[in-house]
Amino acid sequence: MLSLGLLISVYFIISTAIDGYCIWGKDSINFVTTGQFGDFFGGVVGTLFALTGTLLLFLNFNEQTRQNKKEAFEAKFYEMLKIHNTNVKEISVGDKKGREAIEELTEKLHSIFIEVESAFLRLKSIQDPQEIETNVEVLTQIKDYINDNDKVLLLAHKLSYGYFFYGIQEYHMTKDKNNIIYHINLAITTLIVQKLLSVNEGYELNVSTHYNSTLGHYYRHLFQIIKLVANNNILEENEKYEFTKIVRAQLSDYEQILLYYNSLSVMGENWITPLGENEIKKMSFIARFRLIKNIPYFYIYFGINPAKLFKTEKNVWNNLGKDFFETNLEK
């Protein structure tokens, strides 16, 4: 607007000069003509300059509003981060607390996963449906389903984390008896309980142990922090990444490992939905903000390797010259 006003002014002055009028000279000033000059500049150019001032005032107000919203967001973000650290300190398993307890929980989940895998192997070899308290038709449907190894592996993750979270006898992926998953869930539970009842006392697993009260609020709150950042319409994408990087910096190696396995469960699937997305802004939270970038190479990942699960997203980030994982997890 300023440039337009200046251009009009220059054009008007040059045009009047060509017509033979000059502002100064030997002749007396013609105030009628100069008054018309003033009316022109005041009515046309002056309006443009006034409008410029109004627009600048609006932009300044808009920027102040944006800054106030950003400051309010930052205050809420850091307060939630403070609560997250408090949640970590409150986690306890036996005599272990905080991040040491999370390492212990990761190992307990691994132990349950081993039992679930073993139960699936036994389920494949069962011939008598009475062993799992079902009938021939259901057993046939079960075997048809579990012939797909990829399906079985993902299902093993969902079941093992469900048992870990709610207890072996309490977890049901679905209550729909027409769904084959209901019968597989019931069969695996039956086989694990049979084994636990047959082993000596002191075995590290039992049917009643669960960690919902230990981890439930921890993951709900962590998810809300990332969601707060992701849904903020004031921040640019690079700013959102910087804030989530602050969150990631608070997560220990084992917190990131357990977060990964939580994402493979029914309870945590929103962390990895959708999978296989090629556009960063549309990726799941874990992939979009690389929340498990620092998971260690030395850990022996049971079940689905994270590098395999996020293969598409990993390639997208690598093509941008940025590492999805800090180290190569596929070795």
N, C-alpha and C positions, 0 to 999 in steps of 0.2 A: 504493500500500500504506500509506503514511503517512496519507494522507487517510482511508482506510477505518478505520484504527486510531483516529484522532481522532474520527471520526463514531460509532464503537461506544462509545468512552469517554464522549462527551457524552450519547449516548442512555441509557447505563447510569446515569450520575449523575442525569440528569433523571428517569428512570423510578423510581429508588430514592427520590428526593426526593418524588415524587408519592405513593409508598407510605408516606411519613411518616418515612423515615430521614434523619438528617443527621449529617454528620461531626463537627461540633462543637455544643456546647450545654451545658445545666446537668447533664444526666445523665452518669454515668461511661461511658467508652468500653467498648463491648462488643467485646472482642478476638476472640471467636469469629466475630462478624459481619464485623469488619474483616479478619480472616484470610481469610474467604471472598471479600471484595473483592479482597484481594491475589492469591488464587489465580486469580480471574477475569481480572484485568488481566495477571498474569504468564503465564497459560495461553493467553489469546486475543489480547489487544492486544500483549503482549510478543512473542508468536510472529510477529505481523505485522511488528513493528518489526525483529525479528531477521532475518526473511526479506528485509526491505527492505535491510538492511545487506549481506546476502549478494548480493542482486541488484546493488547498487551496486558491490560488490567485483568481481563478474563483468563488469559493464559497463566498469569502469575497466581491468580486465585485457584485455578485448576491444579497448578503444580503444588501449591501449599496444601490443598486438599489431599492430593496424592501422597505428599510427604507425611501428612498427619496419619493417613491410613496405613502407610508403611511403618511408621513408628508404633502405631497400635498393634500391627501384626507382629513386629519384632518383640514387643513387650510380651505378647501372648506366647510367641514361639519360645522365648528364653525361659518363661515361667513353666511351660510344658516340658522343656528340656530338663529343668531343675527337678520337676516331679518324676521324670523318667529315671534320673539318677537315684532318686530316693527309692523308687520301685526296685531298682537293681539291688540296692543295699538291703532291702527287706526280704529278698529271696533267700530261702535257707533250705538245705537238705541235710538232715542229721546235724553234724557239727560244722558243716561248711556253709558259708554265707556269701552273698553277692556273686561276683563273677566266678568264684571257685565253685559255687553251687550250680551255676549254669553249665560248667564243664562236667560236673557230676550228672546233671540231668541229661546231657547229650549222650553220655555213656549208657544211662539207663534206657533211653530211647533206642539206642543201638541194640541193647540186649533184647528188648521186646521185638524189634524188627527181625532179629535172628530167629526168635521163636515163631513169628508169623511166617517167615520163609520156610522154616522146617515143617510147619503145619500144612502149608500149601503142597509141599513135596509128599507128605503123608496122604493128603487129600487126593492127589493124582493117582495114588496106588490103591485106594480103597475100592473094594469090590462089593462089600456088603453094606447097603444103605443104613442098616441098623447101627452101624458103628458111629454114625453121626446123627442118629435119630431122625431119619428122613425116609423117603421112598425111592424106588428105582427111577421113576420119571424125573424127580428133582435131581438125583445124583447124576443122571445122564446130562441134564441141562448144565449142571455145575461143571462137569468135565469138559463139555463143549466150550464153555466160557473160558476156563482156565488153561486151555490149550494155547491161547494167545499170550506169549511170554511178556510182551510189553504191557498188556492190560493187567496181567498178574502183578507185575512189578509196581505199577502205579497204585493198584489196589492194596498191595502189601504196605505201601507207605501210608495210605489213608487209614487202614485198619490199625497199623502199629501206633501211629500218632493218636488215633482215637482211644486205643487201649491205654496208652501212656497218659492221656489227658483226663479221661473219665473213669478209667478202671476197666479191667479185662471183661468182667461180667456185666458192666453197665453200658458199654458203648454199642450203639446200633446206628449204622450208616443210614438206614431207612427202615420204616415200619410197614412198608408196603410189601405184603406177602406175595404179591404177583411179580415182584421184582426179583430177579435171580441174585442180585447183590444181597438181598435180605437173607437168603438161604446160604450163600457163601459166607457171609458174616457170621451166621449162626454156627455153621460147620467149623470154621476156624476157631471160634470161641470155644466150642465144645472140645476140640482136639487139644487146645492149649490148656484148658482147665483139667482135662484128663491127665495130661503130663504133669502139671503142677501138683495135682493131688497124689501122684505116684512117686514124686521125688522126696528126698529127706527134708526134714525141717532145716531151716537156715539157708535154703536156696534163695538167691537174691530177688526173685520175682514172686509176687503173690497176687491173687485175683482181686484184692481190694485196694491195692496201692494206686493212687492217681495224683495228678499235679495240676488240676484245674484251678484250685484255690491259690496255687503258687505262681502260675504263669498267666492265668486268664486276663487279669487286669493289666499285666505287663505288656502283653501283645496288643490288647485293645487300645491302650494309651499310645504305644509306639505307632500304631497304624494311624491314629488320629493326628499325630504330629506330622507325618508325611502327607496325609490328606489335606491338612491345613495349608501346607506349602504348595502342593500340587494344584489346589483349587483357587489359589489366590490370583485375582485378575489384575493386580497392581504390578506384580513382579514379572520380569522377563524370564525366559526359560533358563538362561545362564545364571540369573540370580537365584532361581529356584534350586538349581543344582548346587550352588554354593551353600545354601541353607541346609539342604539334605546332606551335603558332605559333612557339615558340622555334626549332624545326627550320627552319621556313619562313624565319625571319629570317636564317638562315645561308645561304640559297640566293640567289645572284645572279639578276638578270633572265634571263640566258641559261641558268643552271642550271634555272630553272623552265620555260623554253621547251623545252630538251632533254629534261627530265623528261616534258613533255607528249607529245613525239614518241616517246619511249621507251615510253610507255603505249599507243601505237597499234600497237606491234610485238607479235609473238608472245611475245617474251621479257618484255615489260613489261605484258602485258594485265591482270595482277592489280591493277595500280594503278587501273584503271577498271572493274573487275568488282564488282558489277553496274552497268549503265547504266540511266538513266531511273527511279531509285528515288525515291519521294516521302517516305519516312521517313528522317530524317537518320542515325540509328544504323545503318540498313541500307545506306546509300550506300557506294560505293567509297571507298577511302582518299583519293584526290585530291579527291572531292566532299565527303566527310564532314568533312574537316579543311581544306578550301579551300587545298590545298598550292600551287596555281598562281595564287593571288589577285593576286600582284604582277607577273604577266607584262605587259610593256609594250604600250601601244597603238600605238607607232610601228613595231613590228616587222611586216613583211608576212608573215603566216602562210601558208605554202604547204600546199596540200591542204585538209584538213578544219579549218575555223575552230573553235577551242576553245569559243567562245560557242554554236556550233551543236551541238557534241557534247554539251555539258552543259546544254542548254536547259531540261530538266525540273528538274534540280538547282538551276540558277540561279534559276528562278522560285520554288522552295521557299524558298531563302534570302532572296530579295528580299521575299517575303511576310512574312518574320519581321523585316523592316527591316534586313537585313544584306546587304552586297555580296558576291557570289560572286567577281567580278573588281573590282579597284580602279578600273579605267577601262572605258569602253564599247568592246569589241573588235569590235563589229558595224558600226562606221562605215566 
